[in-house]
């Protein structure tokens, strides 16, 4: 996703779990490129809180 303040790229990968075949493994990677002051300002609180929110959301997936 491109914006005037920042660009965001999300990559999702799901692989087979050999140690527990009933549950797959989810990899989630986010990359952000800031373009200006507003992008950096926006990302300041997001970069602190986002990992906790994302982990909680992924933990709730069945």
N, C-alpha and C positions, 0 to 999 in steps of 0.2 A: 504494500500500500504506500503510495507516495503522497506527501503533503508539502506545503510550502515551508513548514517548520522542521519536519523530520520524515524519514523513510523507515518503514517497518517491514521486515521479512520474517515469516514464520515457517518453520519446517517441522512436520510431524512424521514420525516413523513408527510403525508398529511391527514388531518382530515376534517370532515364536519363542516361547520360553521352554527350553529343553529340560530344565529342572522341575518345572510345574506346567505340564501341557494344558491344564485347564485355564491358565491365565497367560495372556500375551504381555509383552513388555512394550511400554510406550515411551518414546523419546520425543521431547518437545524442546525446540531451540528457537529463540527469538533474537533477531539482530536489529539494532536501531542505529540509524545514522542521523545525527542532529545537523541542521543546516544553519541555525542561528540562535540567538539568545533565548527566544521563546521556546524553541525545541528543547534546549538544555534546562530551562526553568520547568517545563512540563515534566521532563523525565526525572527531575530530582526526587519528588515524592513517589513517583511511579516505580523507580528503580529500587527504592527501599521496601515498598509494600508489595509489589507484584510477585516476587518469589513466594511469599507466604500465602497469598491468595491463590496462585496457580497450583501450588502443592496441595492445598486444601480441596480445590476443585477436582484435581486428578485423583486424590484419595477417595473421593466419593463415586468414582466410576466403577460400575460392576461389570 
